[in-house]
Amino acid sequence: MQLQKTIGYKIISEWLAKKNFRAFAFQEETWQHIINGKSGLVNAPTGFGKTFSVFLGAVIDFINHHPNNYQTLSSNKLQLIWVTPLRALAKDIGRAMEEVIYELGMQWKVGIRNGDTEVKERQRQKKSPPEIMIITPESMHLLLAQKGYADFFATLKMIAVDEWHELLGSKRSVQVELAISRLVTISKIHNRSRLQVWGISATIGNLEAAGEVLLSSLDENKKAVIVKAALKKSISVESILPDEIEKYPWAGHLGIKLVQKVLPIINESRTTLIFINTRGMSEIWYQGLLTAAPDLAGAIALHHGSIEPELRTWVEEALHAGVLKVVVCTASLDLGVDFRPVETVIQVGSPKGVARFLQRAGRSGHQPDAVSKIYFLPTHSLELVEASALKTAIDKKIIESREPMVLCFDVLIQYLCTLAVSDGFEPEQIYKEVLSTHCYKNITRDEWLQILQFITAGGVALNQYDEFKKVEIIDGIYRITNRRIAMRHRMHIGTIVSEAMLKVKFMSGGYVGVIEEWFISRLDPGDTFTLAGRTLELVAIKDMMVLVKKSSARKAVVPSWQGGRMPLSANLGETLRNELNKADTTKTKQKEIEISALQPLFALQKKLSHVPRNNELLIEHIQTDDGYHLFVYPFEGRLVHEAMAAILAWRISQVMPITFSFAMNDYGFELLSDQPIPVDDSNVYELFSPGNLLNDIQRSVNATEMAMRKFRDIAVIGGLIFQGFPGEQKKARHLQSSASLLFKVFMEYDSDNVLIQQAFREVLDQQMEEVRLRNMLERIQQSSIIITFPDNLTPFCFPIKVDSMRESLTSEKLEDRIKKMQRQLGDG
């Protein structure tokens, strides 16, 4: 593409030269597209300046239009909206933008708008809008709920959506789609120039589709402009190997026991981020590191989503300043915050996906020429196969796709109420806009009318209840005029529905963080637990507040949060199956050190049973004192295995009366019965057939019960259930009972309701992963099924067996029981 060296381009190039920088080709290409009025998606490795590719493009365009007075012009009118998924990103991006604006001598202001923004600042932004507003999807919808929002957005030239790959596939991306559809119309009415939309994304498998989803509402969208940086980020992946490979591995056993191998890595690096997959384990690692290296006190910090925001902000600032040696964190630091002092990342346990692993690796070596260094620390020895699979996937650029969500009627109902709260809406105009989005392009006229009837009259089932008749029709405009309904709606705009959270506060004053209600309700006053790296004693629970004091107790309960376990991605599962082909080879390449290290485990697995190749499915029949076990190893992730275990159990029960209990992990699943399980060469392909799958899913699992639980989140997002005012949130069980009651009413009186249909669809797509399940069964039909009858538990089945025992045993008793089992099996 021929770059037009405009006045704006020259000014920016000179500014970069003074700092000894030069623009990358992908940045200049993006600038030219922006100058030409195009919209698109930028993809580049971490640390190469994706933010500047779009932001400086907007600045260049502004200078081109105001070459003589760009330094003196202060419009106090919105020019650029910068959407970011994480609050932590806002400050970092704002800081970088303000530096550019100051050094160019421009008068632009940068505002930040999210849940942490003070009321005073929000009012200031409303009266005198900044030229740039950095905002979350939720806060963008809050602005749409303001009276006169069209005037506020009238001068907007560009929407930039940062970390689009992270939003895509969630209901927050649907919020972005809907907001863009509205702002595109406002731009046409108030602004002669076309609104530009730019996304910024890390590499994902379906980049083109991701761009088309984002730009769906733009008239000119036939195919999104994709700007790909022809740059390679150097990534160094190294596994931390245990001194001895345990032949009978189990989840969580290694991990913290390898802390001594982590300390030299920390000492050799300026700053290290240690990524843990769950908040509970991050608390354990923080304490474990301090116990192993007391000299880290003052130089180590903990960062996760349940820690008080002020403390999280302090950790982020300290990371910037380079005063911290190590930070133990969760996904809360996954995204593009630029922590330049970070030299090394350690991933504890499988990240379950290639894209997530690359994202975390990119937190280190954030400069263009720096190497991103990441260590993989297994929580059990079999996870080393995943480490090898991750290396292969990175080499071959096998990265997951993010599938966009469709027909999220709960988000649409919330959005329509948002518009009704502000200036109201004309349904035909909004219907056109909604149809222009990717999420709702297939919405039918009947579904749209059903939604309108629902918000105005409560639909078929709830038309006797005034509280569900939120929207009034006044002169053809749909409005919410009731101030109480409007206030309740504004308070609960958003699509993130979490478990009921309670704030944790010291008796002496000062907040520690938040904890889930279900966890704290199991503790009694005097019990101790850890949060934010501190040992705390529960004093009382009062007015939705957990009152605590410091404790010197040596033992404390580590909190666990719901939804902490992520399933193995389809891409990583496939690569992992391919890695098992190498288990048989005695000569492995140097970079396949993990496969070499696992040879003793593979040898034992082969001796007792079989090591499956990528075109094989292994099934093991094992009899123990507990009963008859059937272990199956598809390597498709725990959600698919949970669904398959239920379907297989149901299909077998049609042959003969038999009852089962299930257990599963990411590699396989177990059926356990008190009688022999009739699976053999004569019926196995039929049992794993994709035929009649949907019917078998409905029969094998309680789909109605699962849909009822899913409906709770849908009901909250759709505004059917009010979660309470601040400080008086309803208890989780009350929310669930309200949702269950509504679900039963709909099922009885309005079973075709769009929200009920959505609940069942989300169970199939998200909990059962129906598409992936079907693909797995079709793959198995083309594979060889190997059935073995080992005399003992095998290395592959051992971690599944251990997982099945977790529910009934405390962690100490579980460890004792496992050691005894290992001794009996000859691996103690």
C-alpha positions in Angstrom: 0.0 0.0 0.0 1.3 3.4 -1.0 1.6 5.6 2.1 0.5 9.2 1.7 3.0 11.3 3.7 0.5 13.8 5.0 1.2 16.6 7.4 -0.1 14.4 10.2 2.2 11.6 9.2 5.2 13.9 9.0 4.6 15.3 12.5 4.2 11.8 14.1 7.3 10.5 12.2 9.3 13.4 13.5 8.0 12.9 17.1 9.0 9.2 16.9 12.4 10.0 15.5 13.2 12.3 18.4 12.5 9.3 20.7 14.8 7.1 18.5 11.8 5.1 17.3 10.5 4.3 13.8 7.1 3.1 12.8 6.6 -0.6 11.9 5.2 -1.3 8.4 1.9 -2.6 9.9 1.5 0.7 11.9 2.0 2.8 8.8 -0.5 0.5 6.9 -3.1 1.0 9.6 -2.6 4.8 9.5 -3.2 4.9 5.8 -6.4 2.9 6.1 -7.6 5.3 8.8 -6.7 8.3 6.7 -8.7 6.7 3.9 -11.7 6.4 6.2 -11.6 2.6 6.4 -12.4 0.3 9.3 -10.7 -2.9 10.2 -8.7 -5.2 12.6 -5.0 -5.0 13.6 -3.1 -8.1 14.5 0.4 -8.0 15.8 2.5 -9.8 18.4 2.6 -8.4 22.0 5.0 -5.6 22.5 5.1 -4.3 18.9 2.8 -1.3 19.4 -0.7 -2.4 18.4 -2.2 0.4 20.5 -0.1 3.1 18.6 -1.2 1.7 15.3 -4.7 2.8 15.9 -4.3 5.6 18.3 -1.7 7.5 16.3 -3.8 6.9 13.2 -6.6 8.8 14.9 -4.2 11.6 15.9 -2.7 11.8 12.3 -6.2 12.0 10.9 -7.1 14.9 13.3 -3.9 16.8 12.5 -4.6 16.3 8.7 -8.0 18.0 9.2 -6.6 20.8 11.4 -3.0 21.3 10.2 -2.7 24.9 11.4 -4.4 24.7 14.8 -4.1 21.1 16.0 -2.1 22.3 19.0 -4.5 25.0 20.1 -7.8 23.3 19.3 -9.6 21.9 22.3 -13.0 20.8 21.2 -14.3 19.4 24.5 -16.1 17.0 22.2 -15.7 13.3 22.0 -13.4 12.1 19.1 -12.3 8.6 20.1 -13.8 5.9 22.3 -11.3 3.2 23.4 -13.1 0.1 24.6 -11.1 -2.1 26.9 -12.2 -5.4 28.6 -10.2 -4.8 31.8 -10.1 -1.8 34.2 -6.4 -2.5 34.8 -5.7 -1.7 31.1 -7.3 1.7 31.2 -4.7 3.5 33.3 -1.8 2.0 31.4 -3.3 3.0 28.0 -4.4 6.4 29.3 -0.8 7.1 30.5 0.7 6.2 27.1 -1.9 8.4 25.3 -1.4 11.4 27.6 2.4 11.2 27.0 1.9 11.5 23.2 -0.6 14.3 23.5 1.6 16.3 25.9 4.7 15.9 23.7 2.8 16.9 20.6 1.6 20.0 22.3 -2.1 19.1 21.7 -4.9 20.1 24.0 -6.8 16.8 24.0 -7.9 15.3 27.3 -8.1 11.6 28.1 -11.0 10.4 30.3 -11.4 7.0 31.9 -14.9 5.6 32.5 -15.5 2.4 34.3 -17.0 1.1 37.6 -14.2 2.7 39.6 -14.8 6.2 38.2 -16.0 8.6 40.9 -19.4 10.4 40.5 -17.7 13.8 40.4 -15.5 12.8 37.5 -18.5 11.2 35.6 -20.4 14.5 36.0 -17.4 16.5 34.7 -17.2 14.1 31.7 -20.8 14.7 30.9 -20.6 18.5 31.0 -17.2 18.7 29.3 -16.4 15.5 27.4 -12.8 14.5 26.9 -11.6 14.0 23.3 -10.7 10.4 24.2 -12.7 8.2 26.5 -11.3 4.8 27.7 -14.2 2.7 28.7 -15.5 -0.8 29.4 -18.4 -2.3 27.5 -20.7 -2.0 30.6 -19.9 1.7 31.0 -20.5 2.4 27.3 -24.0 1.1 27.8 -24.4 3.2 30.9 -23.6 6.2 28.7 -26.4 5.1 26.3 -28.7 5.1 29.4 -28.1 8.9 29.9 -30.6 11.5 28.7 -29.4 13.2 25.6 -26.7 10.5 24.9 -27.0 11.2 21.1 -25.6 14.7 21.6 -22.8 13.3 23.7 -21.7 10.9 20.9 -22.6 13.3 18.0 -18.9 14.2 17.3 -17.5 10.8 17.6 -15.1 9.8 14.8 -13.8 6.4 15.8 -14.4 3.4 18.1 -11.4 1.3 18.9 -11.9 -2.0 20.6 -8.8 -3.3 22.4 -8.2 -7.0 23.0 -11.1 -7.9 20.8 -10.1 -11.6 20.8 -10.7 -11.6 24.6 -14.2 -10.1 24.3 -15.3 -12.2 21.4 -17.2 -15.3 22.4 -18.7 -13.6 25.5 -21.8 -11.6 26.1 -19.7 -8.5 26.6 -18.8 -8.7 22.8 -22.5 -8.6 22.1 -22.8 -5.4 24.2 -20.0 -4.0 22.0 -21.9 -5.0 18.8 -25.1 -3.4 20.0 -23.4 -0.2 21.0 -21.7 0.1 17.7 -25.0 -0.5 15.8 -26.5 2.5 17.7 -23.5 4.8 17.4 -23.2 4.1 13.6 -26.8 5.5 13.2 -26.0 8.6 15.4 -22.9 9.3 13.4 -24.9 9.2 10.1 -27.4 11.7 11.6 -25.0 14.1 13.2 -21.8 13.6 11.4 -21.2 13.8 7.7 -18.1 11.5 7.9 -18.6 7.8 8.4 -17.9 6.4 11.9 -14.7 4.2 11.8 -14.4 1.1 13.9 -11.1 -0.6 14.6 -10.3 -3.7 16.6 -7.0 -4.7 18.1 -6.5 -8.4 18.5 -3.9 -11.0 19.4 -3.6 -14.0 17.0 -6.7 -16.3 17.0 -7.7 -19.0 14.6 -10.6 -17.1 13.0 -9.1 -13.6 12.7 -11.1 -12.7 9.5 -14.4 -13.8 11.1 -13.5 -11.8 14.2 -13.1 -8.7 12.1 -16.4 -9.3 10.3 -18.3 -9.6 13.6 -16.9 -6.4 14.9 -17.6 -4.4 11.7 -21.0 -6.1 11.0 -23.0 -2.9 11.5 -21.0 -0.8 9.0 -22.5 -0.2 5.6 -19.3 -0.8 3.7 -18.6 -4.1 5.5 -18.2 -6.8 2.9 -14.9 -8.1 4.2 -13.0 -6.6 7.1 -9.6 -4.9 6.5 -7.1 -7.1 8.3 -3.7 -5.6 9.0 -1.3 -8.3 10.0 2.2 -7.5 11.2 4.8 -9.5 9.4 6.8 -9.7 12.6 7.8 -12.7 14.7 7.9 -12.5 18.4 10.6 -14.7 19.9 9.2 -17.0 22.6 11.3 -19.3 24.7 9.4 -22.1 26.4 11.1 -24.2 29.0 9.6 -26.9 31.3 10.5 -27.2 34.9 11.1 -31.0 35.4 10.7 -32.8 38.7 13.8 -34.8 39.8 11.8 -38.0 39.6 8.9 -38.7 37.3 6.0 -40.1 39.3 4.6 -43.1 37.4 1.2 -42.7 39.1 0.5 -38.9 38.8 -2.4 -37.0 40.3 -3.6 -33.4 39.9 -2.2 -30.8 42.2 0.5 -33.1 43.7 3.6 -31.6 42.1 3.0 -27.9 41.7 4.0 -26.3 45.0 6.5 -29.1 45.8 8.6 -27.7 43.0 8.9 -24.3 44.7 12.6 -24.8 45.3 13.1 -25.0 41.5 11.3 -21.8 41.1 13.4 -19.7 43.4 16.6 -19.6 41.2 14.4 -18.5 38.3 13.0 -15.6 40.4 16.5 -14.6 41.6 17.9 -14.5 38.1 15.1 -12.3 36.7 14.4 -8.6 37.4 10.7 -9.3 37.8 8.8 -12.6 37.4 5.0 -13.1 37.0 3.8 -16.5 38.2 0.4 -17.4 36.6 -1.9 -19.7 38.6 -5.1 -20.9 37.1 -7.3 -20.4 40.2 -7.5 -17.8 42.9 -7.4 -20.5 45.6 -4.1 -21.9 44.3 -2.6 -18.4 43.9 -3.1 -17.9 47.7 -1.3 -21.2 48.4 1.6 -20.3 46.1 2.0 -16.8 47.6 2.2 -18.4 51.1 4.5 -21.2 49.8 7.0 -18.8 48.2 7.1 -16.7 51.4 7.7 -19.8 53.5 10.5 -21.0 51.2 12.1 -17.6 50.8 11.3 -15.3 53.7 13.6 -12.7 52.2 11.0 -12.1 49.5 8.8 -10.3 52.0 8.2 -6.8 50.7 9.2 -7.8 47.2 6.4 -10.3 46.5 2.8 -9.5 45.8 -0.5 -11.3 45.0 -3.0 -10.1 42.3 -6.4 -11.7 41.6 -9.9 -10.5 41.0 -11.1 -10.9 44.6 -8.5 -8.6 46.1 -9.6 -5.0 47.0 -9.2 -2.8 43.9 -6.9 -0.3 45.8 -4.5 -3.1 46.6 -4.6 -4.4 43.0 -3.8 -0.9 41.7 -0.9 -0.6 44.1 0.5 -4.0 42.8 0.1 -2.8 39.1 1.9 0.6 39.9 4.7 -1.3 41.8 5.1 -3.6 38.8 5.5 -0.5 36.5 8.0 1.0 38.9 10.0 -2.2 39.0 10.0 -2.5 42.8 8.5 -6.0 42.9 10.6 -9.1 42.4 7.7 -11.5 41.9 3.9 -11.3 41.5 1.7 -14.4 41.9 -1.4 -13.7 39.8 -4.3 -15.2 37.9 -6.0 -14.2 34.6 -6.4 -10.8 36.2 -3.0 -9.8 34.6 -3.5 -11.8 31.4 -4.2 -8.9 29.1 -2.0 -6.2 27.5 -0.8 -4.2 30.5 2.7 -3.1 29.7 4.9 -4.1 32.6 8.3 -3.5 31.1 10.3 -4.7 34.1 8.8 -8.2 33.7 11.5 -10.5 32.2 10.1 -13.9 33.0 6.7 -15.7 33.3 6.1 -19.0 35.0 2.9 -20.9 34.1 1.8 -23.2 36.9 -0.3 -26.1 35.6 -1.8 -26.4 32.1 -3.2 -23.1 30.7 -5.6 -25.4 28.8 -5.2 -23.4 25.6 -2.5 -22.2 23.2 -3.8 -18.6 22.9 -3.9 -18.2 26.7 -0.3 -19.5 27.0 0.9 -17.1 24.3 -0.9 -14.2 25.9 0.7 -15.0 29.2 4.2 -15.5 27.6 3.7 -12.0 26.1 3.6 -10.4 29.6 7.4 -10.8 29.6 9.8 -9.2 27.1 7.3 -6.5 26.2 9.7 -4.6 24.0 9.8 -5.5 20.2 13.3 -6.9 20.3 13.0 -8.8 23.6 12.4 -12.5 24.0 9.3 -13.6 25.8 10.5 -16.1 28.3 8.0 -18.5 29.9 8.5 -21.6 32.1 5.9 -24.4 32.3 5.6 -25.9 35.8 3.5 -29.1 35.9 1.0 -29.8 38.7 1.3 -33.5 37.9 3.8 -35.4 35.6 1.4 -36.2 32.8 0.9 -32.4 32.2 4.4 -32.5 30.7 2.7 -34.0 27.6 0.7 -30.7 27.4 3.9 -28.7 27.7 5.3 -30.6 24.7 2.0 -30.1 22.8 2.1 -26.3 23.6 5.6 -26.1 22.0 4.4 -28.0 18.9 1.3 -25.8 18.6 3.3 -22.6 18.9 5.8 -23.8 16.2 2.9 -24.8 13.9 0.8 -21.7 14.7 -2.1 -23.9 15.8 -4.2 -21.4 17.8 -7.8 -21.6 19.0 -10.7 -19.8 17.3 -13.1 -17.7 19.3 -16.7 -18.4 18.2 -19.0 -15.4 18.4 -22.3 -15.7 20.4 -25.6 -15.6 18.6 -29.2 -14.7 19.6 -28.4 -13.6 23.2 -32.0 -12.4 23.9 -31.1 -11.6 27.5 -28.6 -9.0 26.4 -31.0 -7.6 23.8 -33.7 -7.2 26.5 -31.3 -5.4 28.7 -30.1 -3.2 25.8 -33.7 -2.2 24.9 -34.4 -1.2 28.5 -31.2 0.8 28.4 -32.5 2.8 25.4 -35.9 3.1 27.0 -34.4 4.5 30.2 -32.6 7.4 28.3 -34.5 9.0 25.4 -36.7 6.0 24.5 -36.6 4.2 21.1 -38.6 3.8 18.0 -38.9 0.0 17.5 -38.6 -0.1 13.7 -35.4 1.9 13.6 -33.8 -0.2 16.4 -34.9 -3.4 14.7 -33.0 -2.4 11.6 -29.9 -1.7 13.7 -30.2 -4.9 15.7 -30.5 -6.9 12.4 -27.2 -5.3 11.3 -25.2 -7.0 14.1 -23.7 -10.4 13.7 -25.3 -11.7 16.9 -28.9 -10.9 15.8 -28.7 -11.1 12.0 -30.9 -14.2 12.1 -33.5 -12.9 14.6 -37.0 -13.4 13.2 -39.8 -10.9 13.2 -41.8 -13.1 15.6 -38.9 -13.2 18.1 -38.5 -9.4 17.9 -42.2 -8.9 18.6 -42.1 -11.4 21.4 -39.3 -9.4 23.0 -41.2 -6.1 22.6 -44.3 -7.7 24.2 -42.1 -9.0 27.0 -40.7 -5.6 28.0 -44.0 -3.8 27.7 -46.5 -6.4 29.0 -44.5 -9.2 30.7 -45.1 -11.6 27.8 -47.6 -14.5 27.8 -46.6 -15.8 31.3 -46.1 -12.7 33.3 -48.7 -10.3 32.0 -50.5 -10.3 35.4 -47.5 -8.8 37.2 -47.0 -5.0 36.9 -43.3 -5.2 37.9 -42.5 -6.9 34.5 -44.3 -4.2 32.5 -41.3 -2.0 32.5 -41.6 -0.1 29.2 -44.5 2.1 28.2 -45.4 3.1 24.6 -45.9 6.9 24.4 -46.6 8.3 20.9 -45.0 5.3 19.3 -41.8 5.7 21.4 -40.9 3.0 23.9 -39.9 4.5 27.3 -39.2 3.7 30.9 -40.8 6.5 32.9 -40.8 4.9 36.4 -37.8 6.4 38.2 -37.4 3.4 40.5 -37.3 0.9 37.5 -34.9 3.2 35.7 -32.5 3.4 38.7 -32.6 -0.4 39.3 -31.9 -0.9 35.6 -28.9 1.4 35.5 -27.4 -0.3 38.6 -27.4 -3.7 36.9 -26.2 -3.0 33.4 -23.7 -5.7 32.5 -23.4 -9.3 31.5 -21.0 -10.7 34.1 -23.0 -12.7 36.6 -20.9 -13.9 39.4 -21.7 -15.8 42.6 -22.9 -13.6 45.4 -19.9 -11.8 46.8 -19.3 -10.4 50.3 -16.8 -7.7 51.1 -14.1 -8.7 53.7 -13.2 -5.9 56.2 -11.0 -5.7 59.2 -12.7 -4.9 62.5 -10.2 -2.1 62.8 -11.2 -0.7 59.4 -9.8 -1.2 55.9 -11.0 -3.7 53.2 -9.1 -6.9 52.2 -11.2 -8.0 49.2 -14.3 -10.1 48.4 -15.2 -13.7 49.0 -18.1 -15.8 47.7 -21.1 -16.2 49.9 -21.2 -20.0 49.5 -17.7 -20.4 50.8 -17.9 -18.1 53.8 -21.3 -19.5 54.9 -19.5 -22.8 55.6 -17.2 -21.2 58.2 -17.9 -20.5 61.9 -16.6 -17.5 63.9 -13.1 -18.3 65.0 -12.3 -20.2 61.8 -9.3 -19.0 59.8 -8.9 -18.5 56.1 -6.5 -16.8 53.7 -7.2 -13.9 51.4 -4.9 -11.4 49.6 -2.0 -13.3 51.1 -3.1 -12.7 54.7 -4.3 -15.2 57.3 -7.6 -14.0 58.7 -9.9 -15.0 61.5 -13.6 -14.8 60.9 -15.3 -12.6 63.6 -18.8 -12.2 62.2 -20.9 -11.7 59.1 -23.0 -8.5 59.4 -25.0 -6.6 56.8 -23.4 -8.4 53.8 -19.9 -7.7 55.3 -17.4 -10.3 56.5 -15.7 -8.9 59.6 -12.2 -10.3 60.3 -9.1 -9.8 62.3 -5.5 -10.8 61.6 -4.5 -14.3 62.7 -1.2 -15.9 63.4 -2.7 -19.4 63.0 -0.4 -21.8 61.0 -3.3 -23.6 59.3 -6.0 -21.8 57.4 -8.7 -22.8 54.9 -7.8 -21.6 51.4 -10.9 -20.2 49.7 -12.2 -21.8 46.5 -14.2 -19.9 43.9 -16.9 -21.4 41.7 -16.0 -21.9 38.0 -12.2 -22.2 38.6 -11.5 -25.1 36.3 -11.1 -24.4 32.6 -11.5 -27.3 30.1 -8.8 -28.3 27.6 -9.2 -26.5 24.3 -10.0 -28.5 21.1 -6.7 -27.4 19.5 -4.6 -28.3 22.4 -6.4 -31.7 22.8 -5.7 -32.6 19.1 -2.0 -31.6 19.4 -1.8 -33.6 22.7 -3.1 -36.7 21.0 -0.5 -36.2 18.2 2.2 -35.9 20.9 1.4 -39.3 22.2 2.6 -40.8 18.9 6.1 -39.8 20.1 5.7 -41.8 23.3 6.8 -44.9 21.5 10.0 -43.5 20.1 13.3 -43.9 21.9 15.0 -41.1 20.0 13.3 -37.8 20.7 14.5 -34.4 19.6 16.3 -32.2 22.1 13.3 -29.8 22.2 11.0 -32.8 23.2 12.7 -33.1 26.6 9.2 -33.6 28.2 8.5 -36.7 26.2 11.9 -38.1 27.1 11.4 -37.4 30.7 8.0 -39.3 30.6 9.5 -42.5 29.1 9.3 -44.4 32.5 5.6 -43.5 32.8 4.9 -44.4 29.2 6.8 -47.7 29.6 4.6 -48.7 32.6 1.4 -47.6 30.8 2.4 -49.7 27.8 3.3 -52.7 30.0 -0.1 -52.6 31.9 -2.3 -51.4 29.0 -1.5 -49.4 25.9 -0.4 -45.8 24.9 -3.0 -44.6 22.3 -1.8 -43.0 19.1 -3.7 -40.1 17.6 -6.0 -42.4 15.5 -6.9 -44.7 18.5 -9.3 -44.5 21.4 -8.1 -46.4 24.5 -10.7 -48.1 26.8 -9.6 -49.8 30.0 -11.6 -52.4 32.0 -10.2 -52.6 35.6 -11.7 -54.4 38.6 -10.7 -53.2 42.1 -12.2 -53.5 45.6 -14.4 -50.4 44.7 -16.1 -52.3 41.8 -15.8 -52.4 38.0 -14.2 -49.4 36.3 -14.4 -48.4 32.7 -11.8 -45.7 31.8 -12.0 -44.0 28.4 -9.4 -41.6 27.0 -10.6 -39.2 24.2 -8.4 -36.2 25.4 -11.2 -33.8 24.6 -11.5 -31.7 27.8 -13.5 -32.2 31.0 -16.9 -30.7 29.7 -17.0 -33.1 26.7 -16.0 -36.0 28.9 -18.7 -35.2 31.5 -21.3 -35.2 28.7 -19.9 -38.3 27.1 -19.8 -40.2 30.4 -23.5 -39.5 30.9 -24.5 -40.4 27.4 -22.4 -43.7 27.5 -24.0 -44.6 30.9 -27.5 -44.0 29.5 -26.8 -46.0 26.3 -25.4 -49.0 28.3 -28.4 -48.8 30.7 -30.7 -49.4 27.6 -28.9 -52.7 27.1 -29.2 -53.9 30.7 -30.3 -52.4 34.1 -27.1 -50.9 35.6 -26.2 -47.8 37.7 -22.9 -45.8 37.5 -21.0 -43.1 39.2 -18.8 -40.9 37.0 -15.4 -39.1 37.3 -13.5 -37.2 34.6 -10.5 -35.0 33.9 -9.2 -33.3 30.7 -7.7 -36.6 29.4 -10.5 -39.1 30.0 -13.4 -40.3 32.1 -14.5 -43.2 34.4 -17.7 -45.1 34.8 -17.8 -47.1 38.0 -20.4 -49.8 38.7 -20.9 -52.7 41.1 -21.3 -55.1 38.2 -19.3 -55.8 35.0 -19.8 -53.1 32.4 -20.9 -54.6 29.0 -18.6 -52.7 26.6 -16.7 -54.9 24.1 -15.8 -55.2 20.4 -19.3 -56.2 19.5 -21.0 -53.0 20.7 -18.3 -50.3 21.2 -18.7 -48.5 17.9 -22.5 -48.3 18.4 -22.0 -47.0 21.9 -19.8 -44.2 20.6 -22.0 -43.4 17.6 -22.9 -39.7 16.8 -26.4 -41.0 15.7 -29.4 -39.7 17.7 -27.0 -37.6 19.8 -29.4 -34.7 20.6 -32.1 -37.1 21.9 -29.5 -39.1 23.9 -28.2 -35.9 25.5 -31.7 -34.9 26.5 -32.3 -38.3 28.0 -28.9 -38.9 29.6 -28.5 -35.7 31.5 -31.1 -33.7 33.3 -31.1 -31.0 30.6 -34.1 -29.3 32.2 -32.3 -29.0 35.5 -29.1 -27.7 33.8 -31.2 -25.2 31.8 -32.9 -24.0 35.0 -29.5 -23.2 36.5 -28.4 -21.5 33.3 -31.6 -19.5 33.3 -30.5 -17.8 36.5 -27.8 -15.9 34.7 -30.1 -15.2 31.7 -32.8 -13.9 34.1 -30.4 -11.6 35.9 -29.0 -10.1 32.6 -32.5 -9.8 31.2 -33.7 -7.9 34.3 -36.2 -10.4 35.5 -34.5 -10.7 38.8 -33.3 -7.7 40.8 -30.0 -8.5 42.6 -30.6 -5.8 45.3 -29.3 -2.4 46.0 -25.6 -1.9 47.1 -25.1 -3.4 50.6 -28.3 -5.4 50.5 -27.7 -8.0 47.7 -30.0 -11.0 47.7 -28.4 -14.2 48.9 -27.4 -16.6 46.1 -30.0 -19.2 47.1 -32.8 -16.6 47.0 -31.7 -15.6 43.5 -31.7 -19.2 42.4 -35.1 -19.9 43.9 -36.5 -16.8 42.2 -35.0 -17.9 38.9 -36.3 -21.5 39.4 -39.8 -20.2 40.0 -39.8 -18.1 36.9 -38.3 -20.9 34.9 -41.2 -23.3 36.0 -43.8 -20.6 35.2 -42.4 -20.2 31.7 -42.1 -23.9 31.1 -45.7 -24.3 32.0 -47.3 -21.3 30.4 -44.9 -20.1 27.8 -42.5 -22.9 26.8 -41.7 -21.2 23.5 -40.4 -18.1 25.3 -37.1 -16.9 23.7 -35.3 -16.8 27.1 -36.2 -20.5 27.8 -35.0 -21.5 24.3 -31.8 -19.6 25.0 -31.2 -21.4 28.3 -31.5 -24.8 26.6 -29.3 -23.7 23.7 -26.6 -22.4 26.1 -26.5 -25.7 27.9 -25.9 -27.5 24.6 -23.3 -25.0 23.3 -21.4 -24.2 26.5 -21.9 -26.9 29.1 -22.2 -29.9 26.8 -20.0 -28.5 24.0 -22.4 -30.3 21.6 -20.5 -29.5 18.4 -17.2 -30.7 19.8 -18.9 -33.8 21.3 -20.3 -34.6 17.8 -16.9 -34.0 16.2 -15.3 -36.3 18.7 -17.8 -39.2 18.1 -17.3 -38.8 14.3 -13.5 -39.0 14.8 -13.9 -42.1 17.0 -15.9 -43.8 14.2 -12.9 -43.4 12.0 -10.4 -44.6 14.7 -9.3 -47.9 16.1 -10.8 -48.6 19.5 -8.4 -50.5 21.7 -9.9 -52.3 24.7 -7.6 -53.5 27.4 -8.0 -55.4 30.7 -5.2 -54.3 33.0 -4.7 -56.1 36.4 -4.0 -52.8 38.1 -4.7 -49.1 37.9 -2.6 -47.5 35.1 -0.7 -44.2 35.0 -3.3 -42.8 32.7 -6.3 -43.7 34.9 -4.7 -42.9 38.2 -5.4 -39.1 38.1 -9.0 -39.7 37.2 -9.4 -42.2 40.0 -7.9 -39.6 42.5 -10.3 -36.9 41.2 -13.2 -39.2 42.0 -12.0 -39.5 45.6 -11.7 -35.7 46.2 -15.3 -35.0 47.1 -15.4 -37.5 50.0 -11.9 -36.9 51.6 -10.1 -33.9 53.2 -6.9 -32.9 51.4 -4.7 -34.5 54.2 -6.7 -37.8 54.2 -6.6 -37.8 50.4 -2.9 -37.5 50.3 -2.5 -40.4 52.8 -4.8 -42.6 50.8 -3.0 -41.8 47.5 0.4 -42.7 49.1 -1.0 -46.0 50.3 -2.4 -46.7 46.8 1.0 -45.8 45.2 2.9 -48.1 47.6 0.5 -51.0 46.7 1.1 -50.3 43.0 4.8 -50.1 43.5 5.4 -46.4 42.9 5.8 -45.0 46.4 
